[in-house]
Amino acid sequence: MSRILGVDLGERRIGLALSDPTETVASPLTVLERTGDPAVDRRAILAAAAEHEASRIVVGMPRSLSGRAGPAARAAA
């Protein structure tokens, strides 16, 4: 079975979570510091996915309390 890597993009940090092999439950994996260079951050995420043999990467879409996409959601897209 495969695993899913969950990504939570923040302004200063990137949270990573990894599913169990049945893709039922995810647990925190690590927190990466943002470098200011999206290409470097992307490589770090892809390296974590490869290291843990994740078959998919899911990026969280941050929403405001009203449910609308704000600046953080636009940055994640």
N, CA, C and O atoms as a Tripos MOL2 file, in Angstrom:
@<TRIPOS>MOLECULE
protein
  308   307    77     0     0
PROTEIN
NO_CHARGES

@<TRIPOS>ATOM
      1 N           0.8440   -1.1850    0.0000 N.3       1 MET1
      2 CA          0.0000    0.0000    0.0000 C.3       1 MET1
      3 C           0.8840    1.2420    0.0000 C.2       1 MET1
      4 O           2.0660    1.1890    0.3400 O.2       1 MET1
      5 N           0.2910    2.3320   -0.3830 N.am      2 SER2
      6 CA          1.0540    3.5720   -0.5020 C.3       2 SER2
      7 C           0.7810    4.5070    0.6700 C.2       2 SER2
      8 O          -0.0610    4.2400    1.5270 O.2       2 SER2
      9 N           1.5130    5.5980    0.6760 N.am      3 ARG3
     10 CA          1.3480    6.6230    1.7040 C.3       3 ARG3
     11 C           1.0770    7.9580    1.0290 C.2       3 ARG3
     12 O           1.4070    8.1630   -0.1390 O.2       3 ARG3
     13 N           0.4690    8.8590    1.7890 N.am      4 ILE4
     14 CA          0.1950   10.2090    1.3120 C.3       4 ILE4
     15 C           0.9610   11.1820    2.1930 C.2       4 ILE4
     16 O           0.9510   11.0610    3.4180 O.2       4 ILE4
     17 N           1.6250   12.1450    1.5670 N.am      5 LEU5
     18 CA          2.3180   13.1990    2.3000 C.3       5 LEU5
     19 C           1.4190   14.4300    2.3010 C.2       5 LEU5
     20 O           1.0740   14.9570    1.2440 O.2       5 LEU5
     21 N           1.0450   14.8830    3.4890 N.am      6 GLY6
     22 CA          0.2420   16.0940    3.6340 C.3       6 GLY6
     23 C           1.1460   17.2850    3.8750 C.2       6 GLY6
     24 O           2.1070   17.1950    4.6400 O.2       6 GLY6
     25 N           0.8440   18.4100    3.2220 N.am      7 VAL7
     26 CA          1.6660   19.6140    3.3160 C.3       7 VAL7
     27 C           0.8020   20.7660    3.7980 C.2       7 VAL7
     28 O          -0.2590   21.0380    3.2360 O.2       7 VAL7
     29 N           1.2640   21.4370    4.8390 N.am      8 ASP8
     30 CA          0.5950   22.6200    5.3810 C.3       8 ASP8
     31 C           1.5640   23.7920    5.2240 C.2       8 ASP8
     32 O           2.5330   23.9130    5.9730 O.2       8 ASP8
     33 N           1.2870   24.6540    4.2390 N.am      9 LEU9
     34 CA          2.1770   25.7750    3.9470 C.3       9 LEU9
     35 C           1.8670   26.9600    4.8430 C.2       9 LEU9
     36 O           0.7590   27.4950    4.8200 O.2       9 LEU9
     37 N           2.8400   27.3620    5.6230 N.am     10 GLY10
     38 CA          2.7250   28.5590    6.4390 C.3      10 GLY10
     39 C           3.6750   29.6270    5.9240 C.2      10 GLY10
     40 O           4.4790   29.3730    5.0280 O.2      10 GLY10
     41 N           3.5820   30.8130    6.4880 N.am     11 GLU11
     42 CA          4.4590   31.8970    6.0510 C.3      11 GLU11
     43 C           5.9160   31.6260    6.3950 C.2      11 GLU11
     44 O           6.8110   31.9670    5.6210 O.2      11 GLU11
     45 N           6.1580   31.0170    7.5470 N.am     12 ARG12
     46 CA          7.5330   30.7810    8.0060 C.3      12 ARG12
     47 C           7.9360   29.3130    8.0030 C.2      12 ARG12
     48 O           9.1190   28.9810    7.9340 O.2      12 ARG12
     49 N           6.9370   28.4370    8.0790 N.am     13 ARG13
     50 CA          7.2230   27.0100    8.1840 C.3      13 ARG13
     51 C           6.3050   26.2080    7.2750 C.2      13 ARG13
     52 O           5.2520   26.6780    6.8440 O.2      13 ARG13
     53 N           6.7370   24.9810    6.9960 N.am     14 ILE14
     54 CA          5.9500   24.0320    6.2120 C.3      14 ILE14
     55 C           5.7830   22.7910    7.0750 C.2      14 ILE14
     56 O           6.7660   22.1370    7.4220 O.2      14 ILE14
     57 N           4.5530   22.4650    7.4190 N.am     15 GLY15
     58 CA          4.2850   21.2630    8.1970 C.3      15 GLY15
     59 C           4.0590   20.0800    7.2780 C.2      15 GLY15
     60 O           3.3600   20.1910    6.2700 O.2      15 GLY15
     61 N           4.6470   18.9510    7.6220 N.am     16 LEU16
     62 CA          4.4670   17.7270    6.8440 C.3      16 LEU16
     63 C           3.8470   16.6520    7.7260 C.2      16 LEU16
     64 O           4.2130   16.4960    8.8910 O.2      16 LEU16
     65 N           2.9110   15.9200    7.1560 N.am     17 ALA17
     66 CA          2.2880   14.7830    7.8320 C.3      17 ALA17
     67 C           2.3050   13.6090    6.8620 C.2      17 ALA17
     68 O           2.2910   13.7970    5.6460 O.2      17 ALA17
     69 N           2.3350   12.4080    7.4030 N.am     18 LEU18
     70 CA          2.4090   11.2100    6.5760 C.3      18 LEU18
     71 C           1.3090   10.2440    6.9790 C.2      18 LEU18
     72 O           1.0800    9.9960    8.1630 O.2      18 LEU18
     73 N           0.6340    9.7060    5.9780 N.am     19 SER19
     74 CA         -0.4230    8.7310    6.2700 C.3      19 SER19
     75 C           0.1930    7.3800    6.6020 C.2      19 SER19
     76 O           1.3600    7.1130    6.3160 O.2      19 SER19
     77 N          -0.6270    6.5450    7.2110 N.am     20 ASP20
     78 CA         -0.2160    5.1600    7.4120 C.3      20 ASP20
     79 C          -0.3180    4.4490    6.0530 C.2      20 ASP20
     80 O          -0.8670    5.0180    5.1090 O.2      20 ASP20
     81 N           0.1950    3.2260    5.9380 N.am     21 PRO21
     82 CA          0.1720    2.5320    4.6460 C.3      21 PRO21
     83 C          -1.2270    2.2810    4.0890 C.2      21 PRO21
     84 O          -1.3790    2.1010    2.8800 O.2      21 PRO21
     85 N          -2.2490    2.2650    4.9430 N.am     22 THR22
     86 CA         -3.6120    2.0570    4.4490 C.3      22 THR22
     87 C          -4.2860    3.3720    4.0560 C.2      22 THR22
     88 O          -5.4370    3.3770    3.6200 O.2      22 THR22
     89 N          -3.5700    4.4790    4.2090 N.am     23 GLU23
     90 CA         -4.0730    5.8190    3.8860 C.3      23 GLU23
     91 C          -5.3060    6.1820    4.7120 C.2      23 GLU23
     92 O          -6.1890    6.8960    4.2390 O.2      23 GLU23
     93 N          -5.3590    5.6850    5.9490 N.am     24 THR24
     94 CA         -6.4960    5.9340    6.8240 C.3      24 THR24
     95 C          -6.2360    7.0660    7.8010 C.2      24 THR24
     96 O          -7.1060    7.9060    8.0300 O.2      24 THR24
     97 N          -5.0390    7.0930    8.3800 N.am     25 VAL25
     98 CA         -4.7020    8.0650    9.4200 C.3      25 VAL25
     99 C          -3.3720    8.7210    9.0680 C.2      25 VAL25
    100 O          -2.4380    8.0570    8.6190 O.2      25 VAL25
    101 N          -3.3000   10.0320    9.2780 N.am     26 ALA26
    102 CA         -2.0360   10.7460    9.0760 C.3      26 ALA26
    103 C          -1.4950   11.2020   10.4220 C.2      26 ALA26
    104 O          -2.2520   11.5530   11.3270 O.2      26 ALA26
    105 N          -0.1880   11.1890   10.5370 N.am     27 SER27
    106 CA          0.4920   11.6390   11.7530 C.3      27 SER27
    107 C           1.5190   12.7000   11.3810 C.2      27 SER27
    108 O           2.0720   12.6770   10.2810 O.2      27 SER27
    109 N           1.7750   13.6350   12.3040 N.am     28 PRO28
    110 CA          2.7980   14.6500   12.0190 C.3      28 PRO28
    111 C           4.1330   13.9840   11.6960 C.2      28 PRO28
    112 O           4.5190   13.0020   12.3290 O.2      28 PRO28
    113 N           4.8210   14.5280   10.7160 N.am     29 LEU29
    114 CA          6.1180   13.9950   10.3210 C.3      29 LEU29
    115 C           7.2420   14.9330   10.7450 C.2      29 LEU29
    116 O           8.1330   14.5410   11.4980 O.2      29 LEU29
    117 N           7.2000   16.1660   10.2630 N.am     30 THR30
    118 CA          8.2420   17.1350   10.5910 C.3      30 THR30
    119 C           7.7790   18.5340   10.2110 C.2      30 THR30
    120 O           6.7350   18.7140    9.5840 O.2      30 THR30
    121 N           8.5690   19.5090   10.6000 N.am     31 VAL31
    122 CA          8.3200   20.9030   10.2230 C.3      31 VAL31
    123 C           9.5740   21.4170    9.5360 C.2      31 VAL31
    124 O          10.6770   21.3030   10.0700 O.2      31 VAL31
    125 N           9.3980   21.9790    8.3530 N.am     32 LEU32
    126 CA         10.5040   22.5640    7.6010 C.3      32 LEU32
    127 C          10.4520   24.0770    7.7360 C.2      32 LEU32
    128 O           9.3680   24.6620    7.7400 O.2      32 LEU32
    129 N          11.5920   24.7060    7.8440 N.am     33 GLU33
    130 CA         11.6520   26.1670    7.8390 C.3      33 GLU33
    131 C          11.6030   26.6330    6.3870 C.2      33 GLU33
    132 O          12.3090   26.0890    5.5380 O.2      33 GLU33
    133 N          10.7720   27.6380    6.0940 N.am     34 ARG34
    134 CA         10.7310   28.2000    4.7400 C.3      34 ARG34
    135 C          12.0640   28.8770    4.4630 C.2      34 ARG34
    136 O          12.6400   29.5070    5.3500 O.2      34 ARG34
    137 N          12.5540   28.7510    3.2450 N.am     35 THR35
    138 CA         13.8500   29.3240    2.8880 C.3      35 THR35
    139 C          13.7230   30.6740    2.1930 C.2      35 THR35
    140 O          14.7020   31.4130    2.0910 O.2      35 THR35
    141 N          12.5360   30.9970    1.7180 N.am     36 GLY36
    142 CA         12.3710   32.2030    0.9170 C.3      36 GLY36
    143 C          12.5170   31.9170   -0.5660 C.2      36 GLY36
    144 O          12.2440   32.7840   -1.3960 O.2      36 GLY36
    145 N          12.9430   30.7160   -0.9050 N.am     37 ASP37
    146 CA         13.0910   30.3000   -2.2990 C.3      37 ASP37
    147 C          12.1240   29.1410   -2.5470 C.2      37 ASP37
    148 O          12.3630   28.0310   -2.0710 O.2      37 ASP37
    149 N          11.0350   29.3820   -3.2870 N.am     38 PRO38
    150 CA         10.0460   28.3170   -3.5080 C.3      38 PRO38
    151 C          10.6360   27.0460   -4.1220 C.2      38 PRO38
    152 O          10.1730   25.9470   -3.8180 O.2      38 PRO38
    153 N          11.6360   27.1770   -4.9690 N.am     39 ALA39
    154 CA         12.2390   25.9940   -5.5890 C.3      39 ALA39
    155 C          12.9500   25.1330   -4.5470 C.2      39 ALA39
    156 O          12.8790   23.9050   -4.6060 O.2      39 ALA39
    157 N          13.6250   25.7600   -3.6060 N.am     40 VAL40
    158 CA         14.3130   25.0200   -2.5350 C.3      40 VAL40
    159 C          13.2830   24.3390   -1.6370 C.2      40 VAL40
    160 O          13.4510   23.1770   -1.2660 O.2      40 VAL40
    161 N          12.2180   25.0610   -1.2880 N.am     41 ASP41
    162 CA         11.1610   24.4790   -0.4550 C.3      41 ASP41
    163 C          10.5120   23.2940   -1.1620 C.2      41 ASP41
    164 O          10.2550   22.2610   -0.5430 O.2      41 ASP41
    165 N          10.2480   23.4420   -2.4530 N.am     42 ARG42
    166 CA          9.6260   22.3720   -3.2360 C.3      42 ARG42
    167 C          10.5260   21.1340   -3.2500 C.2      42 ARG42
    168 O          10.0400   20.0120   -3.1030 O.2      42 ARG42
    169 N          11.8210   21.3330   -3.4240 N.am     43 ARG43
    170 CA         12.7540   20.1900   -3.4170 C.3      43 ARG43
    171 C          12.7590   19.4860   -2.0620 C.2      43 ARG43
    172 O          12.8510   18.2590   -2.0060 O.2      43 ARG43
    173 N          12.6610   20.2420   -0.9770 N.am     44 ALA44
    174 CA         12.6320   19.6340    0.3600 C.3      44 ALA44
    175 C          11.3730   18.7850    0.5410 C.2      44 ALA44
    176 O          11.4280   17.7010    1.1220 O.2      44 ALA44
    177 N          10.2460   19.2800    0.0430 N.am     45 ILE45
    178 CA          8.9900   18.5210    0.1280 C.3      45 ILE45
    179 C           9.0920   17.2500   -0.7090 C.2      45 ILE45
    180 O           8.7130   16.1710   -0.2530 O.2      45 ILE45
    181 N           9.6000   17.3750   -1.9250 N.am     46 LEU46
    182 CA          9.7440   16.2040   -2.7970 C.3      46 LEU46
    183 C          10.7300   15.1910   -2.2210 C.2      46 LEU46
    184 O          10.5400   13.9850   -2.3750 O.2      46 LEU46
    185 N          11.7840   15.6730   -1.5600 N.am     47 ALA47
    186 CA         12.7460   14.7650   -0.9280 C.3      47 ALA47
    187 C          12.0820   13.9800    0.2000 C.2      47 ALA47
    188 O          12.3270   12.7830    0.3520 O.2      47 ALA47
    189 N          11.2420   14.6510    0.9910 N.am     48 ALA48
    190 CA         10.5230   13.9600    2.0680 C.3      48 ALA48
    191 C           9.5680   12.9240    1.4860 C.2      48 ALA48
    192 O           9.4420   11.8220    2.0210 O.2      48 ALA48
    193 N           8.8950   13.2750    0.3890 N.am     49 ALA49
    194 CA          7.9780   12.3310   -0.2570 C.3      49 ALA49
    195 C           8.7390   11.0990   -0.7450 C.2      49 ALA49
    196 O           8.2780    9.9720   -0.5700 O.2      49 ALA49
    197 N           9.8870   11.3110   -1.3490 N.am     50 ALA50
    198 CA         10.6840   10.1880   -1.8470 C.3      50 ALA50
    199 C          11.2200    9.3380   -0.6990 C.2      50 ALA50
    200 O          11.1820    8.1090   -0.7550 O.2      50 ALA50
    201 N          11.7160    9.9970    0.3360 N.am     51 GLU51
    202 CA         12.2800    9.2740    1.4840 C.3      51 GLU51
    203 C          11.2540    8.3520    2.1310 C.2      51 GLU51
    204 O          11.5910    7.2510    2.5670 O.2      51 GLU51
    205 N          10.0050    8.8010    2.1940 N.am     52 HIS52
    206 CA          8.9550    8.0250    2.8620 C.3      52 HIS52
    207 C           8.0630    7.2800    1.8730 C.2      52 HIS52
    208 O           7.0160    6.7510    2.2450 O.2      52 HIS52
    209 N           8.4880    7.2450    0.6080 N.am     53 GLU53
    210 CA          7.7900    6.5050   -0.4460 C.3      53 GLU53
    211 C           6.3230    6.9010   -0.5610 C.2      53 GLU53
    212 O           5.4520    6.0470   -0.7240 O.2      53 GLU53
    213 N           6.0560    8.1990   -0.4740 N.am     54 ALA54
    214 CA          4.6870    8.6950   -0.6370 C.3      54 ALA54
    215 C           4.3220    8.6590   -2.1170 C.2      54 ALA54
    216 O           5.0970    9.0940   -2.9690 O.2      54 ALA54
    217 N           3.1520    8.1450   -2.4070 N.am     55 SER55
    218 CA          2.7050    8.0700   -3.8000 C.3      55 SER55
    219 C           1.9770    9.3380   -4.2290 C.2      55 SER55
    220 O           1.8390    9.6120   -5.4210 O.2      55 SER55
    221 N           1.5140   10.1090   -3.2480 N.am     56 ARG56
    222 CA          0.7940   11.3540   -3.5400 C.3      56 ARG56
    223 C           1.1710   12.4110   -2.5210 C.2      56 ARG56
    224 O           1.5750   12.1110   -1.3980 O.2      56 ARG56
    225 N           1.0270   13.6560   -2.9470 N.am     57 ILE57
    226 CA          1.2310   14.8020   -2.0680 C.3      57 ILE57
    227 C          -0.0510   15.6170   -2.0800 C.2      57 ILE57
    228 O          -0.5710   15.9580   -3.1430 O.2      57 ILE57
    229 N          -0.5580   15.9260   -0.8920 N.am     58 VAL58
    230 CA         -1.7740   16.7240   -0.7600 C.3      58 VAL58
    231 C          -1.4060   18.0140   -0.0400 C.2      58 VAL58
    232 O          -0.8520   17.9860    1.0590 O.2      58 VAL58
    233 N          -1.7190   19.1500   -0.6710 N.am     59 VAL59
    234 CA         -1.4240   20.4560   -0.0820 C.3      59 VAL59
    235 C          -2.7130   21.0350    0.4770 C.2      59 VAL59
    236 O          -3.7130   21.1410   -0.2330 O.2      59 VAL59
    237 N          -2.6870   21.4090    1.7550 N.am     60 GLY60
    238 CA         -3.8590   22.0070    2.3900 C.3      60 GLY60
    239 C          -4.1630   23.3730    1.7990 C.2      60 GLY60
    240 O          -3.2510   24.1270    1.4590 O.2      60 GLY60
    241 N          -5.4410   23.6900    1.6790 N.am     61 MET61
    242 CA         -5.8760   24.9780    1.1630 C.3      61 MET61
    243 C          -6.3870   25.8110    2.3340 C.2      61 MET61
    244 O          -7.5110   25.6080    2.7930 O.2      61 MET61
    245 N          -5.5710   26.7460    2.8230 N.am     62 PRO62
    246 CA         -5.9830   27.5490    3.9780 C.3      62 PRO62
    247 C          -7.1460   28.4700    3.6380 C.2      62 PRO62
    248 O          -7.1370   29.1400    2.6050 O.2      62 PRO62
    249 N          -8.1300   28.4990    4.4990 N.am     63 ARG63
    250 CA         -9.3060   29.3530    4.3130 C.3      63 ARG63
    251 C          -9.4740   30.2360    5.5360 C.2      63 ARG63
    252 O          -9.0240   29.8980    6.6310 O.2      63 ARG63
    253 N         -10.1210   31.3640    5.3370 N.am     64 SER64
    254 CA        -10.4290   32.2460    6.4620 C.3      64 SER64
    255 C         -11.5940   31.6520    7.2470 C.2      64 SER64
    256 O         -12.1830   30.6570    6.8240 O.2      64 SER64
    257 N         -11.9240   32.2470    8.3740 N.am     65 LEU65
    258 CA        -13.0430   31.7400    9.1750 C.3      65 LEU65
    259 C         -14.3580   31.8070    8.4160 C.2      65 LEU65
    260 O         -15.2720   31.0330    8.6980 O.2      65 LEU65
    261 N         -14.4690   32.7170    7.4600 N.am     66 SER66
    262 CA        -15.6900   32.8210    6.6580 C.3      66 SER66
    263 C         -15.7370   31.7550    5.5700 C.2      66 SER66
    264 O         -16.7610   31.5970    4.9040 O.2      66 SER66
    265 N         -14.6450   31.0250    5.3830 N.am     67 GLY67
    266 CA        -14.6060   29.9860    4.3660 C.3      67 GLY67
    267 C         -14.0590   30.4510    3.0330 C.2      67 GLY67
    268 O         -13.9580   29.6650    2.0910 O.2      67 GLY67
    269 N         -13.7100   31.7150    2.9470 N.am     68 ARG68
    270 CA        -13.1830   32.2540    1.6930 C.3      68 ARG68
    271 C         -11.6700   32.0720    1.6230 C.2      68 ARG68
    272 O         -10.9770   31.9870    2.6370 O.2      68 ARG68
    273 N         -11.1950   32.0160    0.3900 N.am     69 ALA69
    274 CA         -9.7540   31.9350    0.1680 C.3      69 ALA69
    275 C          -9.1430   33.3080    0.3900 C.2      69 ALA69
    276 O          -9.5630   34.2930   -0.2160 O.2      69 ALA69
    277 N          -8.1560   33.3610    1.2560 N.am     70 GLY70
    278 CA         -7.4680   34.6150    1.5290 C.3      70 GLY70
    279 C          -6.0740   34.5960    0.9430 C.2      70 GLY70
    280 O          -5.7840   33.7900    0.0600 O.2      70 GLY70
    281 N          -5.2040   35.4760    1.4220 N.am     71 PRO71
    282 CA         -3.8420   35.5470    0.8880 C.3      71 PRO71
    283 C          -3.0640   34.2370    1.0240 C.2      71 PRO71
    284 O          -2.3190   33.8650    0.1180 O.2      71 PRO71
    285 N          -3.2280   33.5430    2.1360 N.am     72 ALA72
    286 CA         -2.4990   32.2850    2.3300 C.3      72 ALA72
    287 C          -2.9600   31.2270    1.3340 C.2      72 ALA72
    288 O          -2.1460   30.4420    0.8490 O.2      72 ALA72
    289 N          -4.2520   31.1950    1.0220 N.am     73 ALA73
    290 CA         -4.7710   30.2330    0.0460 C.3      73 ALA73
    291 C          -4.2430   30.5440   -1.3450 C.2      73 ALA73
    292 O          -3.8960   29.6350   -2.0990 O.2      73 ALA73
    293 N          -4.1830   31.8180   -1.6850 N.am     74 ARG74
    294 CA         -3.6490   32.1940   -2.9960 C.3      74 ARG74
    295 C          -2.1690   31.8310   -3.0930 C.2      74 ARG74
    296 O          -1.7030   31.4130   -4.1530 O.2      74 ARG74
    297 N          -1.4360   31.9860   -2.0080 N.am     75 ALA75
    298 CA         -0.0150   31.6370   -2.0120 C.3      75 ALA75
    299 C           0.1800   30.1270   -2.1480 C.2      75 ALA75
    300 O           1.1350   29.6820   -2.7840 O.2      75 ALA75
    301 N          -0.7140   29.3370   -1.5570 N.am     76 ALA76
    302 CA         -0.6110   27.8760   -1.6250 C.3      76 ALA76
    303 C          -0.9340   27.3600   -3.0160 C.2      76 ALA76
    304 O          -0.4090   26.3310   -3.4400 O.2      76 ALA76
    305 N          -1.7880   28.0690   -3.7200 N.am     77 ALA77
    306 CA         -2.1890   27.6390   -5.0680 C.3      77 ALA77
    307 C          -1.0510   27.8510   -5.9900 C.2      77 ALA77
    308 O          -1.1590   27.5590   -7.1810 O.2      77 ALA77
@<TRIPOS>BOND
     1     1     2 1
     2     2     3 1
     3     3     4 2
     4     3     5 am
     5     5     6 1
     6     6     7 1
     7     7     8 2
     8     7     9 am
     9     9    10 1
    10    10    11 1
    11    11    12 2
    12    11    13 am
    13    13    14 1
    14    14    15 1
    15    15    16 2
    16    15    17 am
    17    17    18 1
    18    18    19 1
    19    19    20 2
    20    19    21 am
    21    21    22 1
    22    22    23 1
    23    23    24 2
    24    23    25 am
    25    25    26 1
    26    26    27 1
    27    27    28 2
    28    27    29 am
    29    29    30 1
    30    30    31 1
    31    31    32 2
    32    31    33 am
    33    33    34 1
    34    34    35 1
    35    35    36 2
    36    35    37 am
    37    37    38 1
    38    38    39 1
    39    39    40 2
    40    39    41 am
    41    41    42 1
    42    42    43 1
    43    43    44 2
    44    43    45 am
    45    45    46 1
    46    46    47 1
    47    47    48 2
    48    47    49 am
    49    49    50 1
    50    50    51 1
    51    51    52 2
    52    51    53 am
    53    53    54 1
    54    54    55 1
    55    55    56 2
    56    55    57 am
    57    57    58 1
    58    58    59 1
    59    59    60 2
    60    59    61 am
    61    61    62 1
    62    62    63 1
    63    63    64 2
    64    63    65 am
    65    65    66 1
    66    66    67 1
    67    67    68 2
    68    67    69 am
    69    69    70 1
    70    70    71 1
    71    71    72 2
    72    71    73 am
    73    73    74 1
    74    74    75 1
    75    75    76 2
    76    75    77 am
    77    77    78 1
    78    78    79 1
    79    79    80 2
    80    79    81 am
    81    81    82 1
    82    82    83 1
    83    83    84 2
    84    83    85 am
    85    85    86 1
    86    86    87 1
    87    87    88 2
    88    87    89 am
    89    89    90 1
    90    90    91 1
    91    91    92 2
    92    91    93 am
    93    93    94 1
    94    94    95 1
    95    95    96 2
    96    95    97 am
    97    97    98 1
    98    98    99 1
    99    99   100 2
   100    99   101 am
   101   101   102 1
   102   102   103 1
   103   103   104 2
   104   103   105 am
   105   105   106 1
   106   106   107 1
   107   107   108 2
   108   107   109 am
   109   109   110 1
   110   110   111 1
   111   111   112 2
   112   111   113 am
   113   113   114 1
   114   114   115 1
   115   115   116 2
   116   115   117 am
   117   117   118 1
   118   118   119 1
   119   119   120 2
   120   119   121 am
   121   121   122 1
   122   122   123 1
   123   123   124 2
   124   123   125 am
   125   125   126 1
   126   126   127 1
   127   127   128 2
   128   127   129 am
   129   129   130 1
   130   130   131 1
   131   131   132 2
   132   131   133 am
   133   133   134 1
   134   134   135 1
   135   135   136 2
   136   135   137 am
   137   137   138 1
   138   138   139 1
   139   139   140 2
   140   139   141 am
   141   141   142 1
   142   142   143 1
   143   143   144 2
   144   143   145 am
   145   145   146 1
   146   146   147 1
   147   147   148 2
   148   147   149 am
   149   149   150 1
   150   150   151 1
   151   151   152 2
   152   151   153 am
   153   153   154 1
   154   154   155 1
   155   155   156 2
   156   155   157 am
   157   157   158 1
   158   158   159 1
   159   159   160 2
   160   159   161 am
   161   161   162 1
   162   162   163 1
   163   163   164 2
   164   163   165 am
   165   165   166 1
   166   166   167 1
   167   167   168 2
   168   167   169 am
   169   169   170 1
   170   170   171 1
   171   171   172 2
   172   171   173 am
   173   173   174 1
   174   174   175 1
   175   175   176 2
   176   175   177 am
   177   177   178 1
   178   178   179 1
   179   179   180 2
   180   179   181 am
   181   181   182 1
   182   182   183 1
   183   183   184 2
   184   183   185 am
   185   185   186 1
   186   186   187 1
   187   187   188 2
   188   187   189 am
   189   189   190 1
   190   190   191 1
   191   191   192 2
   192   191   193 am
   193   193   194 1
   194   194   195 1
   195   195   196 2
   196   195   197 am
   197   197   198 1
   198   198   199 1
   199   199   200 2
   200   199   201 am
   201   201   202 1
   202   202   203 1
   203   203   204 2
   204   203   205 am
   205   205   206 1
   206   206   207 1
   207   207   208 2
   208   207   209 am
   209   209   210 1
   210   210   211 1
   211   211   212 2
   212   211   213 am
   213   213   214 1
   214   214   215 1
   215   215   216 2
   216   215   217 am
   217   217   218 1
   218   218   219 1
   219   219   220 2
   220   219   221 am
   221   221   222 1
   222   222   223 1
   223   223   224 2
   224   223   225 am
   225   225   226 1
   226   226   227 1
   227   227   228 2
   228   227   229 am
   229   229   230 1
   230   230   231 1
   231   231   232 2
   232   231   233 am
   233   233   234 1
   234   234   235 1
   235   235   236 2
   236   235   237 am
   237   237   238 1
   238   238   239 1
   239   239   240 2
   240   239   241 am
   241   241   242 1
   242   242   243 1
   243   243   244 2
   244   243   245 am
   245   245   246 1
   246   246   247 1
   247   247   248 2
   248   247   249 am
   249   249   250 1
   250   250   251 1
   251   251   252 2
   252   251   253 am
   253   253   254 1
   254   254   255 1
   255   255   256 2
   256   255   257 am
   257   257   258 1
   258   258   259 1
   259   259   260 2
   260   259   261 am
   261   261   262 1
   262   262   263 1
   263   263   264 2
   264   263   265 am
   265   265   266 1
   266   266   267 1
   267   267   268 2
   268   267   269 am
   269   269   270 1
   270   270   271 1
   271   271   272 2
   272   271   273 am
   273   273   274 1
   274   274   275 1
   275   275   276 2
   276   275   277 am
   277   277   278 1
   278   278   279 1
   279   279   280 2
   280   279   281 am
   281   281   282 1
   282   282   283 1
   283   283   284 2
   284   283   285 am
   285   285   286 1
   286   286   287 1
   287   287   288 2
   288   287   289 am
   289   289   290 1
   290   290   291 1
   291   291   292 2
   292   291   293 am
   293   293   294 1
   294   294   295 1
   295   295   296 2
   296   295   297 am
   297   297   298 1
   298   298   299 1
   299   299   300 2
   300   299   301 am
   301   301   302 1
   302   302   303 1
   303   303   304 2
   304   303   305 am
   305   305   306 1
   306   306   307 1
   307   307   308 2
@<TRIPOS>SUBSTRUCTURE
     1 MET1         2 RESIDUE 1 A MET
     2 SER2         6 RESIDUE 1 A SER
     3 ARG3        10 RESIDUE 1 A ARG
     4 ILE4        14 RESIDUE 1 A ILE
     5 LEU5        18 RESIDUE 1 A LEU
     6 GLY6        22 RESIDUE 1 A GLY
     7 VAL7        26 RESIDUE 1 A VAL
     8 ASP8        30 RESIDUE 1 A ASP
     9 LEU9        34 RESIDUE 1 A LEU
    10 GLY10       38 RESIDUE 1 A GLY
    11 GLU11       42 RESIDUE 1 A GLU
    12 ARG12       46 RESIDUE 1 A ARG
    13 ARG13       50 RESIDUE 1 A ARG
    14 ILE14       54 RESIDUE 1 A ILE
    15 GLY15       58 RESIDUE 1 A GLY
    16 LEU16       62 RESIDUE 1 A LEU
    17 ALA17       66 RESIDUE 1 A ALA
    18 LEU18       70 RESIDUE 1 A LEU
    19 SER19       74 RESIDUE 1 A SER
    20 ASP20       78 RESIDUE 1 A ASP
    21 PRO21       82 RESIDUE 1 A PRO
    22 THR22       86 RESIDUE 1 A THR
    23 GLU23       90 RESIDUE 1 A GLU
    24 THR24       94 RESIDUE 1 A THR
    25 VAL25       98 RESIDUE 1 A VAL
    26 ALA26      102 RESIDUE 1 A ALA
    27 SER27      106 RESIDUE 1 A SER
    28 PRO28      110 RESIDUE 1 A PRO
    29 LEU29      114 RESIDUE 1 A LEU
    30 THR30      118 RESIDUE 1 A THR
    31 VAL31      122 RESIDUE 1 A VAL
    32 LEU32      126 RESIDUE 1 A LEU
    33 GLU33      130 RESIDUE 1 A GLU
    34 ARG34      134 RESIDUE 1 A ARG
    35 THR35      138 RESIDUE 1 A THR
    36 GLY36      142 RESIDUE 1 A GLY
    37 ASP37      146 RESIDUE 1 A ASP
    38 PRO38      150 RESIDUE 1 A PRO
    39 ALA39      154 RESIDUE 1 A ALA
    40 VAL40      158 RESIDUE 1 A VAL
    41 ASP41      162 RESIDUE 1 A ASP
    42 ARG42      166 RESIDUE 1 A ARG
    43 ARG43      170 RESIDUE 1 A ARG
    44 ALA44      174 RESIDUE 1 A ALA
    45 ILE45      178 RESIDUE 1 A ILE
    46 LEU46      182 RESIDUE 1 A LEU
    47 ALA47      186 RESIDUE 1 A ALA
    48 ALA48      190 RESIDUE 1 A ALA
    49 ALA49      194 RESIDUE 1 A ALA
    50 ALA50      198 RESIDUE 1 A ALA
    51 GLU51      202 RESIDUE 1 A GLU
    52 HIS52      206 RESIDUE 1 A HIS
    53 GLU53      210 RESIDUE 1 A GLU
    54 ALA54      214 RESIDUE 1 A ALA
    55 SER55      218 RESIDUE 1 A SER
    56 ARG56      222 RESIDUE 1 A ARG
    57 ILE57      226 RESIDUE 1 A ILE
    58 VAL58      230 RESIDUE 1 A VAL
    59 VAL59      234 RESIDUE 1 A VAL
    60 GLY60      238 RESIDUE 1 A GLY
    61 MET61      242 RESIDUE 1 A MET
    62 PRO62      246 RESIDUE 1 A PRO
    63 ARG63      250 RESIDUE 1 A ARG
    64 SER64      254 RESIDUE 1 A SER
    65 LEU65      258 RESIDUE 1 A LEU
    66 SER66      262 RESIDUE 1 A SER
    67 GLY67      266 RESIDUE 1 A GLY
    68 ARG68      270 RESIDUE 1 A ARG
    69 ALA69      274 RESIDUE 1 A ALA
    70 GLY70      278 RESIDUE 1 A GLY
    71 PRO71      282 RESIDUE 1 A PRO
    72 ALA72      286 RESIDUE 1 A ALA
    73 ALA73      290 RESIDUE 1 A ALA
    74 ARG74      294 RESIDUE 1 A ARG
    75 ALA75      298 RESIDUE 1 A ALA
    76 ALA76      302 RESIDUE 1 A ALA
    77 ALA77      306 RESIDUE 1 A ALA
